[in-house]
Amino acid sequence: MSDKAIQKVLDHAREGLRARELFFEENAPQLVEIARVIALCLTEGGKVMFCGNGGSAADSQHLAAEFVNRFKLERPPLPALSLTTDTSILTAIGNDYGFDLVFVKQVQALGQAGDILVGISTSGTSRNVLAALREARTRGLVTLGMCGQFTAEMEPLCDHLISVPSKDTPVVQEVHIAAGHMLCHVVDHFLFESVMELGQGPA
């Protein structure tokens, strides 16, 4: 068995563990507050929309499914959707208007004031995600960005920003899905396990 191949596995695992541990140590209170915002949005009849490209598109679909189906608790479905899944919409917009608007026009069609848009971009510079966040802001949606360590372009467009302290795209993606899982977990906590906490505000 190749020692070099085994070392690659161990090196990646260690880098991911370091990034994950640092992220959660620094951002646990922020994740709880974001989950509170999402839970309040859902109690008021809003929905959560996700968008991203490539692996971040897959994360968008994954997290929307966790809300609509379930995470750990047996509970009612929660309204969430991924803007990355309808190939007819994506190709029509891309063909007629350009790829930068594939999420913008869906936000225009589906977004309501008070909804939440989650824009996922490991680089923090994906033009169609940034454009969607910008459009969401103008329409009164709450904007949540998820990126790596480079935040300059995404931060001004976001009410909340989840930044992973890594330049390694796979590591950033791994922490993004872990953070998304924790948002699902804590939203369920607020809505179905400890509703009294939801009205208490940040600690």
C-alpha positions in Angstrom: 0.0 0.0 0.0 1.3 3.5 -0.9 2.7 5.4 2.1 2.4 8.6 0.0 -1.3 8.0 -0.7 -2.0 7.3 3.0 -0.2 10.5 4.0 -2.3 12.5 1.6 -5.4 11.1 3.3 -4.0 11.9 6.8 -2.8 15.4 5.8 -6.2 16.3 4.4 -8.0 14.9 7.4 -5.8 16.9 9.8 -6.2 20.1 7.8 -10.0 19.7 7.8 -10.1 18.9 11.5 -8.1 22.1 12.3 -10.3 24.2 10.1 -13.5 22.7 11.5 -12.4 23.0 15.2 -11.2 26.6 14.7 -14.4 27.5 12.8 -16.8 26.1 15.5 -14.8 27.5 18.4 -15.0 31.0 16.9 -18.5 30.8 15.3 -20.8 28.8 17.6 -22.6 31.8 19.0 -23.0 33.2 15.5 -24.5 30.0 14.2 -27.0 29.9 17.1 -28.0 33.5 16.2 -28.4 32.7 12.5 -30.5 29.7 13.4 -32.7 31.9 15.5 -33.1 34.3 12.6 -34.1 31.4 10.3 -36.5 29.9 12.9 -38.2 33.3 13.3 -38.5 33.7 9.5 -40.2 30.3 9.3 -42.6 31.0 12.2 -43.7 34.2 10.3 -44.5 32.3 7.1 -41.2 32.9 5.3 -38.9 30.4 3.5 -35.2 29.8 3.0 -33.7 29.7 -0.5 -30.2 28.5 -1.3 -27.9 29.1 -4.3 -24.4 28.2 -5.3 -22.3 26.6 -8.1 -20.7 23.2 -8.4 -20.1 21.7 -5.0 -22.0 24.6 -3.5 -24.9 23.8 -5.7 -24.9 20.3 -4.3 -24.7 21.8 -0.8 -27.7 24.1 -1.6 -29.8 21.0 -2.6 -28.6 19.0 0.4 -29.5 21.7 2.9 -32.9 22.5 1.3 -33.7 18.8 1.6 -32.8 18.7 5.3 -35.3 21.4 5.9 -38.1 20.1 3.7 -37.7 16.4 4.8 -36.1 16.4 8.2 -32.7 16.6 9.9 -32.8 14.4 13.1 -36.2 15.1 14.6 -39.4 13.8 13.3 -41.2 17.1 12.7 -43.3 18.9 10.0 -41.6 19.8 6.7 -40.1 23.3 6.7 -40.2 25.6 3.6 -36.9 25.7 1.8 -35.8 25.4 -1.8 -32.6 25.3 -3.8 -32.3 27.6 -6.8 -29.9 25.2 -8.5 -32.2 22.4 -9.4 -34.5 23.3 -12.3 -32.5 22.8 -15.5 -35.2 24.4 -17.7 -35.1 27.6 -15.6 -31.3 27.7 -15.4 -30.8 27.1 -19.1 -33.5 29.5 -20.2 -32.1 32.3 -18.1 -28.5 31.4 -19.0 -29.3 31.3 -22.7 -31.4 34.4 -22.8 -29.8 36.7 -20.2 -26.5 35.1 -19.2 -25.2 32.9 -16.4 -24.8 35.8 -14.0 -28.6 36.1 -13.7 -29.6 32.5 -13.2 -30.2 33.1 -9.5 -31.2 36.7 -9.7 -34.3 36.1 -11.8 -35.4 33.3 -9.4 -35.0 35.6 -6.5 -37.2 38.2 -8.3 -39.8 35.5 -9.0 -39.9 33.7 -5.7 -38.4 36.0 -3.0 -40.6 37.8 -0.6 -39.5 40.4 2.0 -38.6 38.5 5.2 -37.5 35.4 3.4 -33.9 34.3 3.7 -31.4 33.8 0.8 -28.3 31.7 1.5 -25.6 32.3 -1.0 -22.8 29.7 -1.0 -19.4 30.5 -2.6 -16.2 28.9 -1.5 -14.2 31.7 -3.2 -16.6 34.4 -2.0 -16.5 35.9 -5.6 -19.0 33.9 -7.6 -20.7 36.6 -9.7 -24.1 34.9 -9.9 -24.2 34.3 -6.1 -23.2 37.9 -5.4 -25.8 39.2 -7.8 -28.5 37.2 -6.2 -27.5 38.4 -2.7 -27.5 42.0 -4.0 -31.0 41.5 -5.5 -32.3 39.9 -2.3 -31.1 42.9 -0.3 -33.1 45.3 -2.5 -36.2 43.1 -2.0 -36.0 43.0 1.7 -34.8 39.5 2.1 -32.4 38.5 4.9 -29.1 37.6 3.3 -26.7 34.9 4.5 -23.3 34.3 2.8 -21.1 31.2 3.2 -17.6 31.5 1.9 -13.9 30.7 2.6 -11.4 33.1 4.2 -11.8 35.7 1.5 -14.8 37.9 2.5 -14.3 41.3 0.8 -16.9 40.9 -2.0 -19.5 39.0 -0.1 -19.5 40.7 3.3 -21.1 44.0 2.2 -24.1 42.1 0.7 -24.8 39.9 3.7 -26.7 40.5 6.9 -24.9 37.4 8.2 -21.6 35.8 7.0 -20.2 32.4 7.6 -16.5 32.4 6.7 -14.3 29.3 6.9 -10.6 30.0 7.8 -9.1 28.1 4.9 -8.1 28.6 1.2 -8.6 24.9 0.4 -11.8 24.5 -1.5 -12.6 21.0 -0.3 -12.0 21.9 3.3 -14.2 25.0 3.0 -16.9 22.8 1.5 -16.6 20.2 4.2 -17.0 22.9 6.9 -19.9 24.6 5.0 -22.0 21.4 5.1 -21.1 20.9 8.8 -22.2 24.5 9.5 -25.4 24.0 7.5 -26.2 20.8 9.4 -25.8 22.8 12.7 -28.2 25.4 11.4 -30.7 22.7 10.7 -30.1 21.2 14.1 -30.5 24.4 16.0 -33.5 25.6 14.0 -35.2 22.4 15.0 -34.2 23.0 18.6 -35.8 26.5 18.6 -39.0 25.4 16.7 -39.7 22.0 18.2 -37.7 21.4 21.4 -37.3 24.8 23.2 -39.7 27.3 21.7 -39.3 29.5 24.8 -35.7 30.1 23.9 -36.7 31.5 20.5 -38.2 34.6 22.0 -35.4 35.3 24.4 -33.0 36.8 21.9 -29.2 36.5 21.9 -27.7 35.6 25.3 
